[in-house]
């Protein structure tokens, strides 16, 4: 459910129906349902012609309620139905003509003989969902990862050669790999190549090493409750590290979300 900013008297949704909001506000409205969405992603969808916000005389984007709902629909079709942008555009054009969405029927998961069907799979396809939503221990194949990131074999091989992605022991890719693949693909659309991203990977490895130093003594403890606390501590430290990195980058660029 998208959050709509409220204001004034009466029904909040109705009051905001004609209101135009900034891209930062749109991000806040979408993130409850789509925690991985970024401002860059929204700008990319605009560049692809999938959404057309208004512009102020000074050039700032202003989004209507209809724009936000359209973005939500696009992100939902990507997440739940594994659709490439070309197909999503066709679906939205059909909606604009008053037609119904044509959702492809789910395909049998993991059938290597039917890559085209897998690419159009519905909610039953694991690769259709963000990596964080994959059940623990679940892995997807190489073809699914390529389709989910909307890249080709050569690009995936290049990412692996730079250490940005790697198959899990025993084969396949986990949920984190799916998320990394999508983010690397999004960055690539802005001209950032794998060689540019090596520094990010090196920094992430160093941050992980710092977290490991803190929790390693707890993990070696004989008390199972202490070991469980180690995992919770690692998750909390990882979240704080990511947040600090985000704020430091924004501060360095002078970027503000609102």
N, C-alpha and C positions, 0 to 999 in steps of 0.2 A: 504494500500500500504506500503510494507516494505521499510524502508529507507536503502539505500546501501551506505556505506562510499565511498567517491570519492577521487581521488588523481591523480596527473600527468596530462598529456595533453590528449585531446581527450574526448571521451564519458566516463562519470564517471562510468556508470554501466559496460561497457565493460572493463574498466581499472581495476575494482575491481573483475571481474568474477573469476580470479584465486587466489585472495587474501585470506589468512587465517586470521581470526580475533579472538580476545579474547572473553571470555564469557561476559565480561562487555560491549563490543561493540555490541554483539548479543542482549543483554538486551535493549540497546538504540535503536537498529534497530526495535525491536519488540514492544516497549512500545507505539508507536503511535497508533497502532491498538489494542494492548492488554495491557492496563494500569495496569492490575492486575498481570502480569507475574513477576516472581522473579527469581533470580539466583538459588535458591533452587528448583524451579519448573523445570528449564532447566536441572539441575543435576538429578532430579528424572526421567525425561523422558529419560535421558541417561542411568540411572540405569535400567530402564525397557526395554532397548534395542531398543527404538524407534528412536534414533539418535545416531550416532557413530562418534563424533569428533576425529580428530587426536590428538596425544599427542607429545609435544616436549620432548627432552631427559630429561629435568628436571621435566616433568610430567604435564605441563600446557596444558589445552585444547585449541585447535585451530579449529575454525569452518569455513567451506567453504561456498560459496554462496548457494550451494545445501543444505547444512545442515540447513542454516537459512530458506530457503524456505520450507524445510521439517518441521521444527519447526512451522512455520506459518500455514502450512496445518494442523498439529496436533491440534494446539490451536483452529483453525477455526472449525474443526470437533467437538471438545469438546464444544465450545461455541454455534455454530449455529445448530448442529445436535444431541447434547445430547448423544454422543457416548462414551461408556466406552473404556478404553485403549485396551482391547482385540480386540474389533471390529475395532478400529482405526489401530491396527497392521495388521489385515487382509486386510483392505482397502489399506494400504501402500504396503503390499506385492503384492496385485493385480496390483497396479500402476507400481511397479517394473517389473512386468511381461508384461507390456504394455496394461493392461486391463483398463477399465473405472471405476471410483468410483461408488459404488452402494449406493446412498443416500436413506435411508428409507423414505417412504411417510409420511407426517405429520399425526399425529393422532388427534382426537378430544380432545381439551384441557379439563382437569378436569374430565375425565370419570374414576371414581374409579374402574369400572369393568374391565378396560383394562390397568393394570399397565405395562405389557410388551410392549404394543404399545406405552404408554407414554414414556417409557425409551428410545425408538428409535425415538422419535418424531423429526420432522424437525424444521425449524425456527419458526413455529407457536407455539412451546412449550415455555412458559415463563421461565420454569426452565432451558431451554437450554442456556439461556443468562446469563452473569454475573449479579449480583444483581443490580449494578448501572444502568443497562439498562432496568430494569423493570419500566413500567409506574408508576407514583406516585399513591399510594393507592392500587396497585395490590398486591395480595398475592397468594402464592402457597400452596398446601397441603403437608401433612407429607410425603406421598409416593414420591412426586416429589422432595422434599428436600433430602430425602435419596438417590434417584437415582442420583441427580445432584452431590452429594458429594461422590458417590460411596462407601457408608457405609451401615450398617444394622441398624435395629431398636434398638438393644441393645446399639450400639455406640451412636446413637442420644439420647437415654434416659440417657446415662451416661453424655453426654455433658450438657444436661438440668439439671441434678442433681448437677452439679458444677456451674451452673449459666452462662455458656458460651452462651447458646441459650435459647430462650423462645418464645412461640407462642404469636402473637400479640393479643390485646384485641379483642374478637369476633372470634378468631381462625385463623389458617393459619400463614404463615411466609412471611415477607416482603423481599425486595431485600437485605437489610443489612444482614439478617439472612442467605440468600443464600451465600453471600460472606464469612461470618464468618464460615459457615459449610465447605466450600471448603478449607479455610485456616487451620482450625483445622484438617481436614483430611490430608492435605499436611504435617503439622507438625507432625502428628501422624505417618507418614511413616518414620520419622527420630527418632522415639522412644519417642517423647514428648507426654505424656499422659495428660488428662484433669486436673488432680491434679497439674501438672506442670504449667498449663496455668492460674490457678486462680490468680496468681500474676499479670499477664498481664491484666486480667479483672478488678482487683482491681485498678490498675494504671489508666486504661481507665476511670473508674468511677470517680476517683479523678480529672483527667484532665477535664472531662465533668463538674464536680462541679465548677472548677475554671472558665471555660468559662461561665457557667450559672451565676456566681457572677457578671461577667462583663456586660452581656447583660440583666440581669433581670430588672434593672431600665428602660432600653429602651423598653422592652416588655410591661411594665406597662404604658407607656406613652399614652396619649389620641390621639396624632397625628398619623394617620395611616402611614405616611411616616417615622416617627421615629421607629414605630414598624417594618416596612419593613427593615429599616436599621439594626435593631437588628438581624434579621435573616441572613442578609449578613455578619454582623460582626461575628456572631457565626460560619458561614461556614469558614470565613477567619481564625479565631482563631483556629478552629479545624484543618485546613490544616497546619498551622504553628506548632501546637502542634505535629501532626503526623510527620512532617518533622524533628523537633527537636529530637523527640524520635528516629527516624531512624538514624540520625547522631550520637547521643550519644551512641547508641548500637554499631554502626560501629566503633566509636572511641575507645570504651571500648575493642572491640575485635581486634582492629588493622586491620580492614577489609577495603579494598578499591575496588571499583567496576571496576576500570580501571588499 
